[in-house]
Amino acid sequence: MPSTVEGGAEASPEGDAGAERSAAEGASSLGSGRAHFAEGLMSLLRPVVTELDSRIRTTRSSQIQLRQQIDRLAEDLRNISDNYQAPYDLEGYVRKLQDSRKRVAVVSSILQNAQERLVKLQRNIAKDTERRKSLLEGAAPPAPM
């Protein structure tokens, strides 16, 4: 027969062990829910991060090519200006090209930093996913017999 505990609640014959087991099951369920949420969130973010990384690589490659072409064009304009009596002052255009090259270099640096952050984020996501999987596998309840 159950006994009455302070506050009028009845204590079960199992005592505190049943309450502890129930609390542990609730915490396990909550932890499992969080793990599923985290895994789902990571699986959602991983393709976005990968796509963004790919596009940054492509953009950086294009900027390197653009910078090389700007350098060649500036050199050609200098040669034309030095070797021929041009009716136009080309030095102003050479300066504009050099300014453009500097801006491209700044944007390239920003993209490189962003890419490094994305790579770091990918590594952290992979580490966290592996850690969560190992925790879930280690904490999996034994199969019922």
N, C-alpha and C positions, 0 to 999 in steps of 0.2 A: 504494500500500500504506500502511495507517495506521501511524503511528509511535507509540511508547509514550511517555507523558508521566509525570512524577514521580508515584509512588504506583501505578504499574502500569496506569493507565487509558490507553486508546488515544485519540489525538487524531484527529478527523475531518479529511479533506482540506480541508474548508471552514474549519477553524481556529476562532477565537473568534467569527467572524461568525455561524456557525450557532447557537452557544450563546446569543449575544445576541438573535438573532431568536426563539429558543425562549423565552427569558426574557420578551421583549417580548410575545409571543403569550400567555404565561401571565398576565402583568400585565394585558393588555388583557381577557382572559377574566375575571379576577378583578374588574377595574374594572367590566366590563359586568354581572357578577353583582351587585355592590354597587349599581349604578345601578338594576337591575331591582328589587332588594330595596327600595331607597329609594323608588322610584316606586310600588311596591305598597303600602308602608307609608303613603305620603302619600295614595294613593287610598283607603285604608282609613280614615284619620283625617279626611279632608276632609268626608265626609258627617256624621260624628259632631260635628265642630266646628261645621258649619253648623246642624245640628239644635239643638245646645246654644245657639248664638247666637240662634236663632229663639225658643227657649223663654225665654231670659233677657229678650229684648225684650218678649215677652208678659207675663212676670212683672213687669217694671218698669212696663209700662203699667197693669197691674192694681193695683200698689202706688200709683201716682200717683192713680188713681181712689179707692182706699181712703183715702189721705191726705186727699183733697178731701172725701170723705164724713164722715170723722172731724172735720174742721174745721167742716163744716156742722152736724153733730150737737152738737158742743161749743158752737157759737154758739147753737143753738136751746135747749140746756139752760141756758145763761147767761141768755138772754132770758126763759125760763120762770121761772127762779129770781129774776131781778130784777123782773119785772112781776107776778108772781102770788105770793100767799101759799101756797106749796107746803108740804104737811105733811112733806115730806122735804127733807133737805139735799142738794141736787143738786151742790154744789161738789165734793164728793169724787168724784163720777162724771165731772165735767168734768176733774179732775186725772188720773183714770185714762185718760180718752180722750187727753189731751195726752201722757201717758207712752207710750201705745200708738202715737201718731203719731210720737214720737221714735224708738221702736224700728223702726217701719216705715221711717223715714228712714235709720236706720243700715243696715238690710238692703238698702235701695235703693242706698245708696252702695257697699256690698260688691258687689252685683250689677253696678253700673256699672263698678267696677274689674275684675271678672271678664270682663265683656263687652269692655272695652278690651283686656284681655290676649288674649281670643279673636280679636279683630279683628287684633291684632298677629301672633298665631300664624298666622292665615289668610294675611296678607300675606307672612310669612316662608316659609310652605309654597309659596305661588304663586311667589315669587322663586326659591326653591330648585329647584322643579320646572322653571321656565324655564331656569335656569342649567344644570341637569343635561341637559335636552333639547338645549340649544345645544352643550354639551360632547360629547354623544353624536353629534349631527349633524356636528360638526366633526371628531370623531375616528373617524367611520365609515370602515372600510377600503374601498378602491375595489372596485367590483364586478368579479368575475372575467370575463375575456373569453373 
